Each structure stands twice: as C-alpha cells, then as structure tokens.
Amino acid sequence: MKKKYGSIFTLWLPEPTIMVCGSEQLKTAFVKNGEKTAGRPNFKIMELHDDGNYGLVFSDDSFWKSQRRFALRVLRDFGFGRPILENAILQQASDACNYFRSLNGEPVDVNITLSACVGNIIHQLVFGSTVSFDEYFYYDFKCKLIESERLFFHPLTFFMNLWKPLRILKFLGGSSYQKMINYNDELLEYYKKQLKEHRTTINYDNEPRDYIDAFLIEQKKQNSEGVSTEFGEWSDLQLLGTVYDLFAAGTEAVSSTLTTFILYMIHYPKIKQEIYEEIDRVIGREKVVTMSDQPKLPYFNACLLEAQRIITSVPINAFHRTFEEFVIDGYTIPKGINIIPQFEAVHKDEIEFPDPWTFDPLRFLDEEMNYKKDERVTPFSLGKRACLGESLVRMELFLFAATFAQNFDFQPADPKNLPLFEFEYTITKNIKSFNVRLINRK
C-alpha cells in the first residue's frame, strides 16, 4: 500500500485511520509529536471484557503515564538493565542448553523451550517464581495468547470494537468474541490465582518480592490516604491488566524472534559459520557469554539487528489516538483520530533496504566491519508508547542467541526439506513450529 499511496494515507476501517509508513514520517508523528499521538482508541471489546482499558498497552486514562512510570521504577528495582537480571537470563540459557544437549542431536521444536526461557524471566519479575522446563506451561500460555489475539482481529470482533449495536453478539456462544473471551479468562484466572496467593503471604512491612507485591504495597498506601482502589489507577483491574500486558509483550515477540533467528541460520549456513568463528575467536567455547561481550561481536550484533529488521515481530503497531492536531508533510492530522505506525513498511522498503527480503548483516557493518546502529530499524516502536521492556528484550535476545550459537550448531531436521518461513499474524508475527537439530559444539 505504501508504493501506491505513499508514506502517509488514510484507511477507512470504517472510521478514518491514518497510516504512517515512512521513516521520517514515523519520527515526526511519534517522536517529535509524541505527546500528541500517545492516546489509545476506546476499544469497546476491552470495556466488555474488564470494565475498561486497564493495563499499560490500551489504557488511555489520566493515569497511564503514572502507571508506566511506576512499572518502570519497580521493574528497574528488580533488575532491568542490571547484573542481577543478566544472571537470571543466563541461568535460563544454561538450563535450556542442558536440555538441548540431553537430546543428543534429536530434532526438537525449539519454540517450546524458548517460550519457557523467556516466560520464566517475566514470571520471576511479576510473580517471584519460575516454572519447570519439563512443563508445557509457557508454550500453552503463548498459544492461548496468540489465539486470543487472532480472534481479536476476526472481522466480527474487530467491528464490535467500532459499532456499538454489534456488542449484543457477545452473547452468542460460538462467536469469535466469545471464543476470545474464553481464552482470556483462562489466562486471567491464573493471574487472579497468583494475586490471591500474594495477598495471603505478603508482609507489607518488608521489601516487595516481585511486581505484584510492589503494587499491593502501593495500593494499601493509596487506600490509607483515601484513594478508592475498587476501580481506577490502583485497582485490582489495573494490576491484572498490567500483568496481562507484561506477559503478552514479554514472551511472544522475544521467543518468536529467537526462533526465527535460528531458522535464518539454517537457511544461511555461510552467515552462521561467520557467527561461530567470531564467537570462538572473541569468547571461546568455555567462557559464559555476558553483556560485556556484546561490543566485541560486531558481526553477531549485525546479524541480530538484521533478524529483527527482516522478522519485524510487531509489523503493525497498536492503534494510537491523537490528543492534539499537528502536521506531517503538509497534511493536517486532526485531534481525536486513530493513527497507526507501520514499521514493517520501512523495514521492507526497497529504497531504505535494497533487496529487503534477503538476510544480509552487512547492512549494519561499515567498511572496517564495525557495527553501526540504524535508527530506521525500530523493533521496539517509537515515542511515548515505545516498548516498556526494551532494555530487557535487548538483553534477552543477545544473551540467549549468543549462548545458543556458542554451544550448538543449528542443523535442519531434514537437510533435503528445510523448514519454511511460515508465520501466523496477530498483533505480533509468530513463526509456525518447526524442528531443528542442535549439535553440540563443545
């Protein structure tokens, strides 16, 4: 559509919605005018489901900024960007390596294990515990999230968001909306169970054990000051919405990017070999990979950025809503209109990135083979609504991918039939399951 209509155009869904598809236009809309485009549409679906747009992703109330600040502060206290969280990631990577090594090169669906690795990090931050690798908990969890999101974009469900009379269809048991709610309810029941357990075990005089504790402590403080905690900023609804968002944002995109990165290594053996040689030369096969190694691996970093560009795990970002009028390229964008950033339109632009469907890490290396960042690649969105966990995700992608490349040679389960690049599209882009053989390099 960008080729036909340009870098900014209106799409009727059926309400007018501004699509922003150019690199400079995205920066103008969501960075330069970030405060003006930080709103969210009032999704009727969310009102029906949990009495309002609670959480961090879809909230559009007066408190979304303060809740985002609270979440960032708490998560930083628990290790965002600090060695304590790096150690937790490395422990998950080590556990995964031990599991893969026990298979002795037998084919395995890595998506299941990677979902557990990534999910356990969020589980530790939010609930203060992890789940055994032997369980399919996170893979099942992720599948429910994906199916729920798929149903969210079902035409009937989508138009229920936009046209009030269609909400009566929620009572139809077989409707896409009802199926979506059923999946969401299963996820929310787990969150509610964790919340109930925390309420019975928390010591309000101690330091918080995890995110739920931190929220409950602040909730009690607000309540003592006369602030209502039944609804609004410090309600259980807000806490459950935030937990939902943290799990959705912190598991799907990361595990899908890692899984797809491995698939590209299978399809590009020469690039894979370059990665192995750089890791062997810089780190060796015995030393544990750490974040201090990242600046020393320019080729690997370029491959990881190229993977994020070509995968674009969030191809079309969530709807924004404008708080104020502003101008892009001479076009006046009115107040109160929906506006959507399309990052994949930039990542796959033939002018920005020649031969965009080819995996080529040289795009991000200079003539002396030094790594160079590229602000046109925006896997974490832009502006006021950029990914809350960007620092965590960057750490996870590097440590997991580098550790697995240090330890294993990625080989296809069937050399004559390489797995295909097949994706499921929801809010995120998820690679369909495939088997791979991980041959021990140590």
C-alpha positions in Angstrom: 0.0 0.0 0.0 2.9 2.3 0.6 4.0 2.0 -3.0 0.5 3.0 -4.2 -0.5 5.7 -1.6 2.8 7.0 -0.2 4.3 7.3 3.3 1.1 8.7 4.9 -2.5 8.0 3.8 -6.0 7.4 5.3 -7.6 4.0 5.5 -11.3 3.7 6.4 -11.9 0.9 9.0 -14.8 2.1 8.7 -13.7 5.2 10.7 -10.8 7.2 9.1 -7.5 5.9 10.3 -4.1 7.5 9.4 -1.4 5.0 8.3 2.2 6.2 8.7 4.7 4.2 6.7 7.8 6.3 6.2 10.9 6.5 8.4 10.9 10.3 8.7 7.1 10.5 8.9 7.2 8.0 11.8 9.7 10.1 13.7 7.6 13.3 13.1 4.4 11.6 14.3 5.6 9.6 17.2 8.8 11.3 18.4 8.6 15.0 17.6 4.8 14.9 18.3 4.9 12.0 20.7 2.8 13.7 23.4 0.1 14.4 20.7 -0.1 10.8 19.5 0.2 8.9 22.7 -3.6 8.3 23.1 -5.3 5.0 22.5 -8.7 4.3 20.9 -11.6 3.4 23.3 -11.9 -0.3 22.4 -15.4 -1.5 23.2 -14.1 -5.0 23.5 -11.9 -4.1 26.4 -14.9 -2.4 28.2 -16.9 -5.5 27.8 -14.1 -7.7 29.0 -12.6 -6.0 32.0 -14.7 -2.8 32.6 -12.3 -0.6 30.8 -9.0 -0.2 29.1 -6.9 -1.1 32.1 -3.2 -2.1 32.0 -0.3 -0.3 30.2 -0.9 -1.0 26.5 -4.5 0.0 25.9 -5.0 2.4 28.8 -5.9 5.9 27.8 -6.9 7.4 31.1 -5.3 10.2 33.1 -3.1 7.7 34.9 -1.5 5.7 32.1 1.7 7.9 32.4 2.0 7.5 36.1 1.3 3.7 35.8 4.0 3.4 33.2 6.5 5.3 35.5 5.5 3.1 38.4 6.0 -0.1 36.3 9.4 1.1 35.1 10.6 2.1 38.6 9.5 -1.3 40.0 11.0 -3.3 37.2 14.3 -1.4 37.4 14.3 -2.2 41.1 14.1 -5.8 40.2 16.9 -5.8 37.7 16.0 -4.1 34.4 19.5 -3.3 32.9 21.3 -4.7 36.0 23.6 -7.7 36.5 21.0 -9.4 38.7 18.7 -9.8 35.7 21.5 -10.8 33.5 22.3 -13.7 35.8 18.7 -14.8 35.7 18.7 -14.8 31.9 22.0 -16.7 31.8 20.5 -19.3 34.2 17.6 -19.9 31.9 20.0 -20.1 28.9 22.1 -22.7 30.8 19.1 -24.8 31.7 18.0 -24.7 28.0 21.5 -25.7 26.8 21.5 -28.6 29.3 18.1 -29.7 27.9 19.1 -29.4 24.3 22.4 -31.3 25.0 20.4 -34.2 26.6 18.6 -34.7 23.2 21.9 -35.8 21.6 21.0 -34.1 18.3 17.5 -35.4 18.0 15.1 -33.0 16.3 13.3 -30.6 18.6 10.7 -27.8 18.4 12.9 -25.0 19.9 9.9 -22.7 20.2 8.6 -24.7 23.2 11.8 -24.4 25.1 12.4 -20.7 24.2 8.9 -19.8 25.3 9.8 -21.3 28.7 13.1 -19.5 28.9 11.6 -16.1 28.1 8.4 -16.7 30.1 10.3 -17.6 33.2 12.1 -14.2 33.2 8.7 -12.4 33.2 7.3 -14.9 35.7 10.2 -14.2 38.1 9.7 -10.4 37.8 6.0 -10.5 38.2 5.3 -13.5 40.5 8.6 -14.1 42.1 9.0 -17.7 40.9 9.7 -19.8 37.8 8.1 -22.9 36.2 9.9 -26.1 35.5 11.3 -26.7 32.0 9.5 -30.1 32.0 6.1 -28.5 31.8 4.4 -27.1 28.6 3.0 -24.3 30.7 4.5 -21.4 28.7 4.0 -22.9 25.3 0.3 -23.5 26.2 0.3 -20.0 27.6 1.7 -18.5 24.5 -0.7 -20.4 22.2 -3.6 -19.0 24.2 -2.3 -15.5 23.8 -1.8 -15.9 20.1 -5.2 -17.4 19.6 -6.8 -14.7 21.6 -5.1 -12.0 19.5 -6.0 -13.8 16.3 -9.7 -13.7 17.3 -9.3 -10.1 18.3 -8.6 -9.3 14.6 -11.5 -11.5 13.4 -13.7 -9.2 11.3 -16.8 -9.6 13.5 -14.8 -9.0 16.7 -13.0 -6.0 15.1 -16.2 -4.3 14.1 -17.7 -4.9 17.5 -15.0 -2.5 18.6 -16.2 0.1 16.2 -20.0 -0.3 16.2 -21.9 -0.4 19.4 -25.0 -2.4 18.3 -22.8 -5.4 17.4 -22.0 -5.8 21.1 -25.2 -7.8 21.5 -23.4 -10.6 19.6 -21.2 -11.2 22.6 -23.9 -13.4 24.0 -23.6 -15.9 21.1 -21.5 -18.7 22.5 -19.9 -19.6 19.1 -18.9 -16.0 18.2 -15.3 -15.0 17.7 -15.7 -12.6 20.6 -16.9 -15.2 23.0 -14.0 -17.6 22.0 -11.6 -14.8 22.6 -13.0 -14.1 26.0 -12.8 -17.8 26.9 -9.1 -17.8 26.2 -8.6 -14.5 28.0 -10.5 -15.8 31.0 -8.2 -18.8 31.3 -5.2 -16.5 31.4 -6.8 -14.1 33.8 -7.7 -17.0 36.2 -4.0 -17.8 36.5 -3.2 -14.2 37.2 -6.0 -13.9 39.8 -4.8 -17.1 41.5 -1.3 -15.6 41.8 -2.8 -12.3 43.2 -4.8 -14.2 45.8 -1.8 -16.2 46.9 0.2 -12.9 47.2 -2.5 -11.3 49.3 -2.3 -14.2 51.8 1.5 -14.3 52.0 2.6 -10.6 51.6 4.3 -8.8 54.5 3.6 -5.1 54.0 6.5 -4.1 56.2 9.1 -6.0 54.1 10.6 -5.1 50.7 8.5 -6.4 47.8 9.3 -9.8 46.5 8.0 -9.0 43.0 5.8 -6.7 40.9 2.6 -7.9 42.5 3.9 -7.2 46.0 5.1 -3.7 44.9 1.7 -2.9 43.5 -0.2 -4.2 46.6 2.0 -2.2 48.9 1.3 1.0 46.9 -2.4 0.0 46.7 -2.6 -0.2 50.5 -0.8 3.2 50.9 -3.2 4.9 48.4 -6.2 3.3 50.2 -5.0 4.6 53.5 -4.8 8.1 52.0 -8.5 7.9 51.0 -8.0 6.9 47.3 -10.5 4.4 46.0 -8.9 1.2 45.0 -12.1 -0.6 43.7 -11.7 1.0 40.3 -9.1 3.2 38.6 -5.4 3.5 38.9 -4.7 1.4 42.0 -7.4 -1.2 41.5 -7.0 -4.9 41.0 -8.3 -4.4 37.5 -5.3 -2.2 36.7 -2.9 -4.7 38.3 -4.4 -7.6 36.3 -4.3 -5.6 33.1 -0.7 -4.7 33.6 0.3 -8.3 34.4 -1.5 -9.4 31.2 0.4 -6.8 29.2 3.7 -7.6 30.7 3.3 -11.3 29.8 2.0 -10.6 26.3 4.7 -8.1 25.4 7.5 -10.0 27.2 7.0 -13.5 25.8 5.6 -13.6 22.3 7.9 -11.3 20.4 11.1 -12.4 22.1 10.6 -16.2 21.7 9.4 -15.7 18.1 12.4 -13.5 17.2 14.8 -16.1 18.7 13.1 -19.0 16.9 13.1 -17.2 13.6 16.7 -16.2 14.0 17.6 -19.9 14.3 15.6 -20.6 11.2 17.6 -18.0 9.3 20.8 -19.6 10.5 19.6 -22.9 9.0 18.9 -21.2 5.7 22.1 -19.2 5.6 24.9 -21.6 6.6 27.8 -19.2 5.5 26.5 -16.5 7.8 26.0 -19.0 10.5 29.6 -20.1 10.2 30.8 -16.4 10.4 28.9 -16.1 13.7 30.5 -19.3 15.0 34.0 -18.1 14.1 33.6 -14.7 15.6 32.2 -16.2 18.9 35.0 -18.7 19.0 37.7 -16.1 18.4 36.3 -13.5 20.9 34.8 -15.6 23.6 35.7 -19.2 23.0 33.5 -22.1 23.8 34.0 -22.4 27.5 33.6 -18.9 28.9 30.0 -17.9 29.8 28.7 -15.2 27.4 27.9 -11.9 29.2 26.7 -8.5 28.2 30.3 -7.2 28.4 31.0 -9.3 25.3 28.4 -7.5 23.2 30.6 -4.7 21.9 33.2 -7.2 20.9 30.9 -9.1 18.5 30.1 -6.7 15.6 29.1 -9.3 13.1 26.8 -11.1 15.5 25.2 -7.8 16.5 24.6 -7.0 12.9 23.0 -10.4 12.3 20.8 -9.9 15.3 19.7 -6.5 14.1 19.1 -7.9 10.6 17.0 -10.6 12.1 14.8 -8.0 13.9 14.5 -6.0 10.7 13.5 -8.8 8.5 11.3 -10.5 11.1 9.6 -7.4 12.4 7.7 -9.2 15.2 5.2 -6.4 15.6 4.6 -5.5 11.9 1.7 -3.1 12.5 1.8 -1.4 15.9 -1.1 -0.8 18.1 -3.6 1.9 17.3 -2.7 5.4 18.6 -5.2 8.3 19.0 -4.2 11.9 18.7 -4.7 14.3 21.6 -4.0 17.4 19.6 -3.8 18.5 15.9 -0.4 18.5 14.2 1.1 18.5 10.7 3.1 15.8 8.8 4.4 16.6 5.3 1.9 19.4 4.9 -1.0 17.2 5.9 -3.0 18.3 9.0 -3.7 15.4 11.3 -6.8 16.2 13.3 -7.4 15.8 17.1 -9.1 12.6 18.1 -8.3 10.5 15.0 -6.8 7.0 15.1 -3.2 6.7 13.7 -1.1 3.6 13.2 2.7 3.3 12.8 3.7 0.7 10.2 7.3 -0.3 10.9 7.4 -3.2 8.5 6.7 -0.8 5.6 10.0 0.8 6.4 11.9 -2.4 7.2 10.8 -3.9 3.8 11.2 -0.7 1.8 13.4 -1.4 -1.3 14.8 2.1 -1.2 15.6 2.1 2.5 16.9 -1.5 2.4 17.7 -2.9 -1.1 16.7 -6.5 -1.6 14.8 -6.3 1.7 13.8 -10.0 1.9 17.4 -11.2 1.8 19.1 -11.7 5.1 22.2 -9.5 4.9 24.1 -8.4 8.1 26.5 -6.3 6.0 23.7 -3.6 6.0 24.8 -2.8 9.6 28.6 -3.0 9.2 30.9 -0.3 7.9 33.8 -0.8 5.6 36.0 -1.8 8.5 33.4 -4.3 9.7 32.4 -2.2 12.7 28.8 -2.5 13.9 26.7 0.5 13.1 23.3 1.1 14.6 20.4 2.1 12.2 17.6 4.2 13.6 15.4 3.1 10.7 15.1 -0.3 12.4 12.5 0.1 15.2 11.6 -3.3 16.7 10.5 -1.6 19.9 8.3 1.1 18.5 8.9 4.8 19.0 7.9 7.7 21.3 5.9 7.8 24.4 4.3 4.3 23.8 7.6 2.6 23.0 8.2 -0.9 24.4 8.4 -0.7 28.2 10.8 -3.6 28.4 13.2 -2.6 25.6 16.3 -3.0 27.8 15.2 -6.4 29.0 14.4 -7.6 25.5 17.7 -6.4 24.1 19.5 -8.3 26.9 17.4 -11.5 26.3 18.0 -11.5 22.6 21.7 -11.1 22.9 22.3 -13.5 25.8 20.0 -16.3 24.5 21.1 -16.1 20.9 24.8 -15.8 21.6 24.8 -18.6 24.2 22.9 -21.0 21.9 25.3 -20.1 19.0 28.3 -20.7 21.2 27.0 -24.1 22.3 25.3 -25.5 19.3 25.4 -25.9 15.5 21.9 -25.4 14.2 21.1 -28.1 11.6 17.8 -28.9 9.8 15.9 -31.9 10.9 15.7 -32.9 7.2 18.6 -31.4 5.1 16.6 -32.1 1.9 13.5 -30.2 3.2 14.4 -27.1 5.0 11.6 -25.6 7.2 9.6 -22.8 5.6 9.2 -19.3 6.7 5.5 -19.5 7.6 4.0 -17.1 10.1 0.8 -16.5 12.0 -0.2 -12.9 12.1 -1.9 -11.3 15.1 -0.7 -8.3 17.0 2.7 -10.0 16.7 4.1 -12.1 13.9 4.8 -15.7 15.1 6.8 -18.3 13.3 5.0 -21.6 12.8 6.5 -24.6 14.6 9.4 -26.4 13.0 12.0 -29.0 14.2 15.8 -28.4 14.3 18.7 -30.4 15.3 21.1 -28.8 17.8 24.5 -30.4 17.5 26.9 -29.8 20.5 29.8 -27.6 19.6 31.6 -28.0 22.9 
